Amino acid sequence: MARTEIIRAHHLASISEYRKAEVYQVKVQGEFTTARDSRVCSICAPLDYNVTKKLWPLDEVEAAIPVHPGCRCAALPHVRVED
């Protein structure tokens, strides 16, 4: 339980920082990533960016992680600089 809450706190802080980047005219979306090891669960494995190539809006990815108790997933920034 404690690990899950630490993951959640880290995730929410990261999303907050990604949102601040838009102040500088940088568009940030989230790449959902797993630990990509042999312990990745069957719930999270199909959500990984390497599988889906899906870029998540920050509002969606913020609510997506943690997926379940003990989840080790994270949202990585995918940055697109606006012209």
Biopython code that builds the backbone (N, CA, C, O; Angstrom):
import numpy as np
from Bio.PDB.StructureBuilder import StructureBuilder

atoms = [
    (1, "MET", "N", (0.819, -1.185, 0.000)),
    (1, "MET", "CA", (0.000, 0.000, 0.000)),
    (1, "MET", "C", (0.873, 1.263, 0.000)),
    (1, "MET", "O", (0.607, 2.208, -0.743)),
    (2, "ALA", "N", (1.892, 1.268, 0.821)),
    (2, "ALA", "CA", (2.766, 2.442, 0.893)),
    (2, "ALA", "C", (3.461, 2.685, -0.452)),
    (2, "ALA", "O", (3.579, 3.827, -0.897)),
    (3, "ARG", "N", (3.915, 1.609, -1.091)),
    (3, "ARG", "CA", (4.585, 1.755, -2.395)),
    (3, "ARG", "C", (3.624, 2.367, -3.414)),
    (3, "ARG", "O", (4.018, 3.236, -4.192)),
    (4, "THR", "N", (2.376, 1.921, -3.414)),
    (4, "THR", "CA", (1.384, 2.446, -4.351)),
    (4, "THR", "C", (1.161, 3.937, -4.120)),
    (4, "THR", "O", (1.054, 4.699, -5.081)),
    (5, "GLU", "N", (1.092, 4.359, -2.875)),
    (5, "GLU", "CA", (0.876, 5.778, -2.582)),
    (5, "GLU", "C", (2.098, 6.618, -2.931)),
    (5, "GLU", "O", (1.956, 7.776, -3.325)),
    (6, "ILE", "N", (3.279, 6.061, -2.796)),
    (6, "ILE", "CA", (4.491, 6.776, -3.217)),
    (6, "ILE", "C", (4.491, 6.945, -4.727)),
    (6, "ILE", "O", (4.823, 8.016, -5.235)),
    (7, "ILE", "N", (4.118, 5.888, -5.450)),
    (7, "ILE", "CA", (4.013, 5.965, -6.909)),
    (7, "ILE", "C", (3.001, 7.035, -7.300)),
    (7, "ILE", "O", (3.257, 7.838, -8.197)),
    (8, "ARG", "N", (1.836, 7.048, -6.618)),
    (8, "ARG", "CA", (0.805, 8.034, -6.927)),
    (8, "ARG", "C", (1.318, 9.454, -6.693)),
    (8, "ARG", "O", (1.116, 10.323, -7.541)),
    (9, "ALA", "N", (1.969, 9.703, -5.577)),
    (9, "ALA", "CA", (2.480, 11.044, -5.267)),
    (9, "ALA", "C", (3.529, 11.483, -6.294)),
    (9, "ALA", "O", (3.512, 12.625, -6.755)),
    (10, "HIS", "N", (4.423, 10.589, -6.642)),
    (10, "HIS", "CA", (5.447, 10.912, -7.645)),
    (10, "HIS", "C", (4.791, 11.201, -8.995)),
    (10, "HIS", "O", (5.162, 12.154, -9.681)),
    (11, "HIS", "N", (3.836, 10.392, -9.362)),
    (11, "HIS", "CA", (3.130, 10.560, -10.633)),
    (11, "HIS", "C", (2.421, 11.916, -10.687)),
    (11, "HIS", "O", (2.547, 12.634, -11.678)),
    (12, "LEU", "N", (1.683, 12.272, -9.642)),
    (12, "LEU", "CA", (0.955, 13.539, -9.632)),
    (12, "LEU", "C", (1.905, 14.734, -9.677)),
    (12, "LEU", "O", (1.606, 15.737, -10.326)),
    (13, "ALA", "N", (3.036, 14.638, -9.001)),
    (13, "ALA", "CA", (4.029, 15.716, -9.052)),
    (13, "ALA", "C", (4.615, 15.849, -10.454)),
    (13, "ALA", "O", (4.835, 16.959, -10.941)),
    (14, "SER", "N", (4.865, 14.720, -11.095)),
    (14, "SER", "CA", (5.396, 14.751, -12.463)),
    (14, "SER", "C", (4.407, 15.404, -13.418)),
    (14, "SER", "O", (4.790, 16.249, -14.227)),
    (15, "ILE", "N", (3.144, 15.020, -13.330)),
    (15, "ILE", "CA", (2.116, 15.594, -14.206)),
    (15, "ILE", "C", (2.010, 17.102, -13.976)),
    (15, "ILE", "O", (1.838, 17.865, -14.926)),
    (16, "SER", "N", (2.112, 17.527, -12.728)),
    (16, "SER", "CA", (2.077, 18.958, -12.416)),
    (16, "SER", "C", (3.214, 19.697, -13.121)),
    (16, "SER", "O", (3.010, 20.779, -13.671)),
    (17, "GLU", "N", (4.386, 19.121, -13.102)),
    (17, "GLU", "CA", (5.537, 19.744, -13.779)),
    (17, "GLU", "C", (5.358, 19.739, -15.294)),
    (17, "GLU", "O", (5.743, 20.702, -15.958)),
    (18, "TYR", "N", (4.787, 18.683, -15.851)),
    (18, "TYR", "CA", (4.536, 18.640, -17.296)),
    (18, "TYR", "C", (3.559, 19.747, -17.691)),
    (18, "TYR", "O", (3.707, 20.365, -18.745)),
    (19, "ARG", "N", (2.568, 19.992, -16.846)),
    (19, "ARG", "CA", (1.611, 21.065, -17.129)),
    (19, "ARG", "C", (2.297, 22.429, -17.129)),
    (19, "ARG", "O", (1.974, 23.286, -17.952)),
    (20, "LYS", "N", (3.233, 22.633, -16.221)),
    (20, "LYS", "CA", (3.950, 23.914, -16.157)),
    (20, "LYS", "C", (4.745, 24.180, -17.428)),
    (20, "LYS", "O", (4.984, 25.338, -17.770)),
    (21, "ALA", "N", (5.151, 23.145, -18.123)),
    (21, "ALA", "CA", (5.922, 23.319, -19.358)),
    (21, "ALA", "C", (5.109, 24.063, -20.406)),
    (21, "ALA", "O", (5.674, 24.770, -21.241)),
    (22, "GLU", "N", (3.788, 23.912, -20.370)),
    (22, "GLU", "CA", (2.965, 24.591, -21.362)),
    (22, "GLU", "C", (2.998, 26.108, -21.203)),
    (22, "GLU", "O", (2.661, 26.837, -22.136)),
    (23, "VAL", "N", (3.398, 26.581, -20.042)),
    (23, "VAL", "CA", (3.578, 28.019, -19.842)),
    (23, "VAL", "C", (4.635, 28.547, -20.812)),
    (23, "VAL", "O", (4.570, 29.699, -21.242)),
    (24, "TYR", "N", (5.588, 27.715, -21.147)),
    (24, "TYR", "CA", (6.675, 28.096, -22.045)),
    (24, "TYR", "C", (6.408, 27.655, -23.484)),
    (24, "TYR", "O", (7.338, 27.488, -24.273)),
    (25, "GLN", "N", (5.115, 27.465, -23.820)),
    (25, "GLN", "CA", (4.693, 27.097, -25.168)),
    (25, "GLN", "C", (5.238, 25.747, -25.629)),
    (25, "GLN", "O", (5.507, 25.552, -26.814)),
    (26, "VAL", "N", (5.396, 24.833, -24.700)),
    (26, "VAL", "CA", (5.813, 23.481, -25.022)),
    (26, "VAL", "C", (4.649, 22.553, -24.737)),
    (26, "VAL", "O", (4.164, 22.494, -23.607)),
    (27, "LYS", "N", (4.197, 21.829, -25.743)),
    (27, "LYS", "CA", (3.076, 20.900, -25.577)),
    (27, "LYS", "C", (3.623, 19.584, -25.038)),
    (27, "LYS", "O", (4.529, 18.990, -25.623)),
    (28, "VAL", "N", (3.065, 19.136, -23.919)),
    (28, "VAL", "CA", (3.513, 17.891, -23.300)),
    (28, "VAL", "C", (2.346, 16.918, -23.244)),
    (28, "VAL", "O", (1.243, 17.273, -22.829)),
    (29, "GLN", "N", (2.602, 15.702, -23.662)),
    (29, "GLN", "CA", (1.649, 14.615, -23.505)),
    (29, "GLN", "C", (2.366, 13.507, -22.762)),
    (29, "GLN", "O", (3.590, 13.531, -22.635)),
    (30, "GLY", "N", (1.619, 12.545, -22.276)),
    (30, "GLY", "CA", (2.220, 11.462, -21.512)),
    (30, "GLY", "C", (2.387, 10.190, -22.322)),
    (30, "GLY", "O", (1.509, 9.808, -23.095)),
    (31, "GLU", "N", (3.519, 9.547, -22.134)),
    (31, "GLU", "CA", (3.733, 8.203, -22.656)),
    (31, "GLU", "C", (3.589, 7.266, -21.466)),
    (31, "GLU", "O", (4.370, 7.355, -20.518)),
    (32, "PHE", "N", (2.624, 6.386, -21.494)),
    (32, "PHE", "CA", (2.414, 5.420, -20.427)),
    (32, "PHE", "C", (3.503, 4.363, -20.562)),
    (32, "PHE", "O", (3.629, 3.726, -21.607)),
    (33, "THR", "N", (4.288, 4.178, -19.508)),
    (33, "THR", "CA", (5.359, 3.188, -19.584)),
    (33, "THR", "C", (5.330, 2.252, -18.389)),
    (33, "THR", "O", (5.045, 2.657, -17.262)),
    (34, "THR", "N", (5.628, 1.004, -18.660)),
    (34, "THR", "CA", (5.744, 0.002, -17.606)),
    (34, "THR", "C", (7.218, -0.134, -17.236)),
    (34, "THR", "O", (8.069, 0.554, -17.799)),
    (35, "ALA", "N", (7.509, -1.003, -16.309)),
    (35, "ALA", "CA", (8.905, -1.260, -15.948)),
    (35, "ALA", "C", (9.614, -2.075, -17.035)),
    (35, "ALA", "O", (10.842, -2.172, -17.042)),
    (36, "ARG", "N", (8.843, -2.654, -17.941)),
    (36, "ARG", "CA", (9.368, -3.429, -19.069)),
    (36, "ARG", "C", (10.290, -4.558, -18.622)),
    (36, "ARG", "O", (11.355, -4.789, -19.194)),
    (37, "ASP", "N", (9.843, -5.251, -17.582)),
    (37, "ASP", "CA", (10.598, -6.403, -17.104)),
    (37, "ASP", "C", (9.675, -7.609, -16.996)),
    (37, "ASP", "O", (8.513, -7.542, -17.396)),
    (38, "SER", "N", (10.180, -8.693, -16.466)),
    (38, "SER", "CA", (9.399, -9.937, -16.396)),
    (38, "SER", "C", (8.264, -9.876, -15.368)),
    (38, "SER", "O", (7.421, -10.773, -15.336)),
    (39, "ARG", "N", (8.227, -8.842, -14.534)),
    (39, "ARG", "CA", (7.184, -8.732, -13.511)),
    (39, "ARG", "C", (6.012, -7.845, -13.930)),
    (39, "ARG", "O", (5.092, -7.644, -13.137)),
    (40, "VAL", "N", (6.018, -7.315, -15.141)),
    (40, "VAL", "CA", (4.919, -6.466, -15.594)),
    (40, "VAL", "C", (3.655, -7.314, -15.696)),
    (40, "VAL", "O", (3.669, -8.404, -16.269)),
    (41, "CYS", "N", (2.570, -6.803, -15.135)),
    (41, "CYS", "CA", (1.327, -7.579, -15.084)),
    (41, "CYS", "C", (0.566, -7.517, -16.412)),
    (41, "CYS", "O", (0.857, -6.693, -17.279)),
    (42, "SER", "N", (-0.406, -8.403, -16.542)),
    (42, "SER", "CA", (-1.196, -8.487, -17.769)),
    (42, "SER", "C", (-2.155, -7.306, -17.929)),
    (42, "SER", "O", (-2.681, -7.086, -19.020)),
    (43, "ILE", "N", (-2.386, -6.556, -16.872)),
    (43, "ILE", "CA", (-3.228, -5.357, -16.957)),
    (43, "ILE", "C", (-2.437, -4.212, -17.582)),
    (43, "ILE", "O", (-2.941, -3.507, -18.457)),
    (44, "CYS", "N", (-1.208, -4.030, -17.135)),
    (44, "CYS", "CA", (-0.405, -2.890, -17.561)),
    (44, "CYS", "C", (0.346, -3.115, -18.875)),
    (44, "CYS", "O", (0.550, -2.168, -19.635)),
    (45, "ALA", "N", (0.751, -4.335, -19.147)),
    (45, "ALA", "CA", (1.560, -4.617, -20.340)),
    (45, "ALA", "C", (0.956, -4.047, -21.626)),
    (45, "ALA", "O", (1.687, -3.433, -22.403)),
    (46, "PRO", "N", (-0.346, -4.220, -21.886)),
    (46, "PRO", "CA", (-0.891, -3.695, -23.140)),
    (46, "PRO", "C", (-1.050, -2.174, -23.174)),
    (46, "PRO", "O", (-1.363, -1.618, -24.226)),
    (47, "LEU", "N", (-0.841, -1.491, -22.047)),
    (47, "LEU", "CA", (-0.950, -0.031, -21.997)),
    (47, "LEU", "C", (0.359, 0.670, -22.341)),
    (47, "LEU", "O", (0.368, 1.875, -22.595)),
    (48, "ASP", "N", (1.459, -0.070, -22.353)),
    (48, "ASP", "CA", (2.787, 0.513, -22.555)),
    (48, "ASP", "C", (2.889, 1.207, -23.919)),
    (48, "ASP", "O", (2.375, 0.707, -24.920)),
    (49, "TYR", "N", (3.547, 2.344, -23.942)),
    (49, "TYR", "CA", (3.718, 3.129, -25.175)),
    (49, "TYR", "C", (4.365, 2.306, -26.283)),
    (49, "TYR", "O", (4.018, 2.472, -27.452)),
    (50, "ASN", "N", (5.293, 1.428, -25.940)),
    (50, "ASN", "CA", (5.944, 0.605, -26.962)),
    (50, "ASN", "C", (4.947, -0.318, -27.657)),
    (50, "ASN", "O", (5.194, -0.752, -28.782)),
    (51, "VAL", "N", (3.832, -0.622, -27.010)),
    (51, "VAL", "CA", (2.794, -1.474, -27.593)),
    (51, "VAL", "C", (1.763, -0.621, -28.337)),
    (51, "VAL", "O", (1.412, -0.919, -29.479)),
    (52, "THR", "N", (1.286, 0.430, -27.689)),
    (52, "THR", "CA", (0.157, 1.204, -28.224)),
    (52, "THR", "C", (0.563, 2.377, -29.102)),
    (52, "THR", "O", (-0.179, 2.755, -30.009)),
    (53, "LYS", "N", (1.729, 2.958, -28.846)),
    (53, "LYS", "CA", (2.166, 4.212, -29.480)),
    (53, "LYS", "C", (1.177, 5.344, -29.202)),
    (53, "LYS", "O", (1.143, 6.340, -29.925)),
    (54, "LYS", "N", (0.376, 5.181, -28.152)),
    (54, "LYS", "CA", (-0.620, 6.186, -27.780)),
    (54, "LYS", "C", (0.012, 7.262, -26.915)),
    (54, "LYS", "O", (0.728, 6.967, -25.958)),
    (55, "LEU", "N", (-0.259, 8.503, -27.260)),
    (55, "LEU", "CA", (0.117, 9.637, -26.424)),
    (55, "LEU", "C", (-1.136, 10.077, -25.678)),
    (55, "LEU", "O", (-2.184, 10.311, -26.279)),
    (56, "TRP", "N", (-1.011, 10.183, -24.383)),
    (56, "TRP", "CA", (-2.152, 10.488, -23.523)),
    (56, "TRP", "C", (-2.197, 11.983, -23.216)),
    (56, "TRP", "O", (-1.165, 12.571, -22.896)),
    (57, "PRO", "N", (-3.370, 12.610, -23.308)),
    (57, "PRO", "CA", (-3.507, 13.966, -22.776)),
    (57, "PRO", "C", (-3.212, 13.924, -21.269)),
    (57, "PRO", "O", (-3.477, 12.916, -20.614)),
    (58, "LEU", "N", (-2.679, 14.992, -20.735)),
    (58, "LEU", "CA", (-2.285, 14.993, -19.324)),
    (58, "LEU", "C", (-3.447, 14.669, -18.395)),
    (58, "LEU", "O", (-3.256, 13.973, -17.398)),
    (59, "ASP", "N", (-4.650, 15.159, -18.699)),
    (59, "ASP", "CA", (-5.799, 14.866, -17.831)),
    (59, "ASP", "C", (-6.102, 13.375, -17.780)),
    (59, "ASP", "O", (-6.469, 12.851, -16.729)),
    (60, "GLU", "N", (-5.950, 12.689, -18.912)),
    (60, "GLU", "CA", (-6.230, 11.252, -18.947)),
    (60, "GLU", "C", (-5.150, 10.444, -18.247)),
    (60, "GLU", "O", (-5.454, 9.548, -17.459)),
    (61, "VAL", "N", (-3.894, 10.754, -18.528)),
    (61, "VAL", "CA", (-2.819, 9.959, -17.931)),
    (61, "VAL", "C", (-2.699, 10.234, -16.433)),
    (61, "VAL", "O", (-2.262, 9.371, -15.672)),
    (62, "GLU", "N", (-3.090, 11.442, -16.013)),
    (62, "GLU", "CA", (-3.059, 11.758, -14.583)),
    (62, "GLU", "C", (-3.956, 10.802, -13.801)),
    (62, "GLU", "O", (-3.595, 10.348, -12.716)),
    (63, "ALA", "N", (-5.121, 10.503, -14.358)),
    (63, "ALA", "CA", (-6.077, 9.635, -13.670)),
    (63, "ALA", "C", (-5.782, 8.145, -13.877)),
    (63, "ALA", "O", (-6.387, 7.305, -13.211)),
    (64, "ALA", "N", (-4.875, 7.808, -14.778)),
    (64, "ALA", "CA", (-4.643, 6.404, -15.142)),
    (64, "ALA", "C", (-3.660, 5.661, -14.241)),
    (64, "ALA", "O", (-3.704, 4.433, -14.157)),
    (65, "ILE", "N", (-2.785, 6.388, -13.574)),
    (65, "ILE", "CA", (-1.713, 5.750, -12.800)),
    (65, "ILE", "C", (-1.827, 6.152, -11.342)),
    (65, "ILE", "O", (-2.030, 7.335, -11.068)),
    (66, "PRO", "N", (-1.710, 5.250, -10.403)),
    (66, "PRO", "CA", (-1.456, 3.820, -10.558)),
    (66, "PRO", "C", (-2.709, 3.082, -11.038)),
    (66, "PRO", "O", (-3.836, 3.445, -10.702)),
    (67, "VAL", "N", (-2.476, 2.043, -11.827)),
    (67, "VAL", "CA", (-3.566, 1.264, -12.395)),
    (67, "VAL", "C", (-4.192, 0.360, -11.335)),
    (67, "VAL", "O", (-5.401, 0.124, -11.340)),
    (68, "HIS", "N", (-3.360, -0.139, -10.435)),
    (68, "HIS", "CA", (-3.803, -1.091, -9.412)),
    (68, "HIS", "C", (-2.824, -1.027, -8.246)),
    (68, "HIS", "O", (-1.743, -0.456, -8.395)),
    (69, "PRO", "N", (-3.162, -1.587, -7.102)),
    (69, "PRO", "CA", (-2.208, -1.626, -5.985)),
    (69, "PRO", "C", (-0.914, -2.333, -6.405)),
    (69, "PRO", "O", (-0.950, -3.387, -7.040)),
    (70, "GLY", "N", (0.201, -1.753, -6.050)),
    (70, "GLY", "CA", (1.505, -2.316, -6.397)),
    (70, "GLY", "C", (1.962, -1.959, -7.803)),
    (70, "GLY", "O", (2.999, -2.446, -8.252)),
    (71, "CYS", "N", (1.216, -1.125, -8.501)),
    (71, "CYS", "CA", (1.548, -0.724, -9.863)),
    (71, "CYS", "C", (2.901, 0.001, -9.877)),
    (71, "CYS", "O", (3.193, 0.804, -8.990)),
    (72, "ARG", "N", (3.707, -0.288, -10.878)),
    (72, "ARG", "CA", (5.018, 0.348, -11.002)),
    (72, "ARG", "C", (5.119, 1.210, -12.251)),
    (72, "ARG", "O", (6.218, 1.604, -12.640)),
    (73, "CYS", "N", (3.995, 1.508, -12.883)),
    (73, "CYS", "CA", (3.981, 2.267, -14.128)),
    (73, "CYS", "C", (4.247, 3.749, -13.877)),
    (73, "CYS", "O", (4.149, 4.244, -12.754)),
    (74, "ALA", "N", (4.583, 4.429, -14.955)),
    (74, "ALA", "CA", (4.840, 5.863, -14.877)),
    (74, "ALA", "C", (4.422, 6.512, -16.195)),
    (74, "ALA", "O", (4.254, 5.836, -17.209)),
    (75, "ALA", "N", (4.258, 7.816, -16.161)),
    (75, "ALA", "CA", (4.009, 8.579, -17.377)),
    (75, "ALA", "C", (5.268, 9.378, -17.689)),
    (75, "ALA", "O", (5.718, 10.189, -16.880)),
    (76, "LEU", "N", (5.821, 9.144, -18.848)),
    (76, "LEU", "CA", (6.995, 9.884, -19.275)),
    (76, "LEU", "C", (6.544, 11.033, -20.171)),
    (76, "LEU", "O", (5.535, 10.908, -20.866)),
    (77, "PRO", "N", (7.264, 12.138, -20.170)),
    (77, "PRO", "CA", (6.840, 13.259, -21.022)),
    (77, "PRO", "C", (7.150, 12.973, -22.482)),
    (77, "PRO", "O", (8.212, 12.449, -22.818)),
    (78, "HIS", "N", (6.232, 13.316, -23.318)),
    (78, "HIS", "CA", (6.439, 13.317, -24.766)),
    (78, "HIS", "C", (6.262, 14.769, -25.167)),
    (78, "HIS", "O", (5.148, 15.291, -25.129)),
    (79, "VAL", "N", (7.330, 15.416, -25.546)),
    (79, "VAL", "CA", (7.319, 16.855, -25.760)),
    (79, "VAL", "C", (7.272, 17.178, -27.250)),
    (79, "VAL", "O", (8.043, 16.646, -28.050)),
    (80, "ARG", "N", (6.345, 18.064, -27.594)),
    (80, "ARG", "CA", (6.251, 18.569, -28.956)),
    (80, "ARG", "C", (6.309, 20.092, -28.863)),
    (80, "ARG", "O", (5.450, 20.699, -28.224)),
    (81, "VAL", "N", (7.289, 20.706, -29.476)),
    (81, "VAL", "CA", (7.433, 22.156, -29.439)),
    (81, "VAL", "C", (6.510, 22.740, -30.504)),
    (81, "VAL", "O", (6.570, 22.375, -31.678)),
    (82, "GLU", "N", (5.663, 23.652, -30.060)),
    (82, "GLU", "CA", (4.734, 24.315, -30.980)),
    (82, "GLU", "C", (5.485, 25.359, -31.792)),
    (82, "GLU", "O", (6.383, 26.024, -31.275)),
    (83, "ASP", "N", (5.116, 25.506, -33.077)),
    (83, "ASP", "CA", (5.738, 26.540, -33.923)),
    (83, "ASP", "C", (5.153, 27.888, -33.615)),
    (83, "ASP", "O", (5.546, 28.885, -34.222)),
]
sb = StructureBuilder()
sb.init_structure("model")
sb.init_model(0)
sb.init_chain("A")
sb.init_seg("    ")
for serial, (resi, resn, name, xyz) in enumerate(atoms, 1):
    if name == "N":
        sb.init_residue(resn, " ", resi, " ")
    sb.init_atom(name, np.array(xyz, "f"), 0.0, 1.0, " ", f" {name:<3s}", serial, name[0])
structure = sb.get_structure()
